[in-house]
Amino acid sequence: MHFARVVGTVVCTVKVPAWRSHRTLLIQPTDSQGAPHGRTIVAVDLVSAAPGQRVFYVRGREAANALPDPDNPADAAIVGIVDEVRESPWTGPGDRG
């Protein structure tokens, strides 16, 4: 899973049948701190995200499998809304921090 921020809505006059009940949103990938990281992408919204919200998204086959009909051309899908990010230092295998 990857972090992103919703930056816009994509309006389509015709959608792939598997996407008909879902919105498509423009997202800006970010790092865990929220800083932009890479180019914006279009993702199928599965969680009713709103502009400005931080989200989790998946890419590739995982995105297509996140939809009820996995035989679709989705390359990115929003699968969660981020409430908070807590980072703790990782010291190695077996660390229960």
Order of alpha helices (4+ residues) and beta strands (2+ residues): beta-beta-beta-beta-alpha-beta
